[in-house]
Amino acid sequence: MSKALQSEIGSLYHDHAGWLFGWLRGRLGGDTADAADLVQDTYVRLMVSGRYPGPGESRAFLTQIAKGLVIDMHRRRALESAYREVLAQQPEAQAPSSERQAITLETLARIDKALDALPARVRRAFLLSRFEGRTYPQIAASLGVSQSAVRKYMLRALQACLLTLNEA
Amino acid sequence: MSTPAALRGYAERQGVDPARLQAALDWQVALWAGEGDDTAVKRDWADWLAADAANRRAWEQVERMAQALEGIAPEVGRHTLKPDNRISRRRALGLLGLAGAGVVLGPMLASSTPVRRTLADYRSGVGERRRFALPDGSALMLNTDSAVGLDFSAGQRHLTVLPGSEIALDSRAAGDPRPLSVALGGARLQPDQAHALLRDVGGAREVGVLAGTVTLSPGAGQPPQRLAAGQRARLSAAGVRIEALSVAQRHGWTEGVLQADRLRLEDFLAELGRYRHGLLYCDDQVADLVLSGAYPLRDTDYVLESLVQALPIAVHYRTPWLVRVSALS
């Protein structure tokens, strides 16, 4: 990272991090720990994206990122609690390591994110194929579409998964 | 069907041909059809793979995604991923006080690794190990299929280890006053007169310190840690785990040896496969066989031969690059 960018992030942090913290805490019902984490995450996203706000846009830009992160956090917690339920039903001896659990959760969050942007039929076809063990003819029958439509749905879902699963 | 822009951008960043990547996805869709006898599809797919190394590189991308998906047990996927997840999104939007506001989430969030692997300053091919001298006198060694970006400027020395890479960096000889930092995934490292092993393969990141010290900033709000010689840190979504560097890890790939210390066969083959073009995989029945030993990396076919001597397995060469390991029948 160049010096100019580093100082740009420095001044964005200096001028707005406190304000962003207050904004997030308000959105999160007063939870200071989550708000503090998300402030950090917002700046990390900003750095990773390599795109910076124009003059006068800083706060709008930061809240745009922060809103996305708040939604991601809620979705992730919903996934996490559903995953805990599955684990609770399994015999303890079979419980995966905490590292394995973290990887599973991360993968689930990414699949969820990939599927979220897709039409309901595409999501259904993909889930039936990958987690219900259905064949394409069975999926075609249950969705009331042709088999070639199912193949198109699968292709769309796989394209989305490729991008979200393989790239950080 | 034309290739969507997002997919084309992805292909470019990964250094694979977009049309072949599209074809690889088509093959995966065909292979997951689940309709009766698919021997013909599999044969055609294998022919496609055999036809061109570029096809295999494209396939490896799809394979990586498929492996991540297959890591999710069906009952886990069924219970957590709902066919209609609009409700949870609406709830989240409600919590933000944004419901119905037509919020467009920034497309910038989808952007990623700005540095393209193909444009990296230092690269090694599959099966290669290469040494480089950096402008400051540091020694850089790249293991198979690795890439490192270099950004030395007036005030700093910065290196970026690209995903999929494994390197050794020895900065002890570099008498350079500019601060040195290395990006490894989301983590940042500051080696201090150090000889370090860095790895970012299959989404798992590791830092081993052979000499000197390395300050590790894991990112994501975790505090920095100082790693001393003889220590190894493993970074994951769950946090950082610090262990002692084993003798096997010290004298591994940098010396041209693949060290296995009670490694599952499946994990061993995944590791060995990094040094070969094409696909190397095993059947589930033999995946949990355990092996130990030191294997020379310069000839992976020889390694496979020696495995046959030691374990109840058979190796099937469908083609030189499509290799399956099964139980001994």
Interface residues (C-beta under 8 A of the other chain):
Chain A: M1 S2 K3 R27 A36 D37 Q40 D41 V44 R45 V48 S49 G50 R51 Q64 I65 K67 G68 V70 I71 H74 R75 A78 L79 A82 Y83 E85 V86 S98 E99 Q101 A102 I103 T104 L105 E106 T107 L108 R110 I111 D112 L115 D116 A120 R123 R124 L127 S129 R130 F131 E132 G133 R134 T135 Y136 P137 R151 M154 L155 L158 Q159 C161 L162 L163 L165 N166 E167 A168
Chain B: M1 P4 A6 L7 Y10 R13 Q14 L25 D26 Q28 V29 A30 W32 A33 G34 E35 Q61 V62 R64 M65 A68 L69 G71 I72 P74 E75 V76 G77 R78 H79 T80 L81 P83 D84 N85 S88 R89 R91 A92 L93 L95 L96 G97 L98 V103 L105 G106 M108 L109 A110 S111 S112 T113 P114 D151 S153 G155 Q156 H158 P163 G185 G186 G203 G219 A220 G221 S236 A237 A238 R241
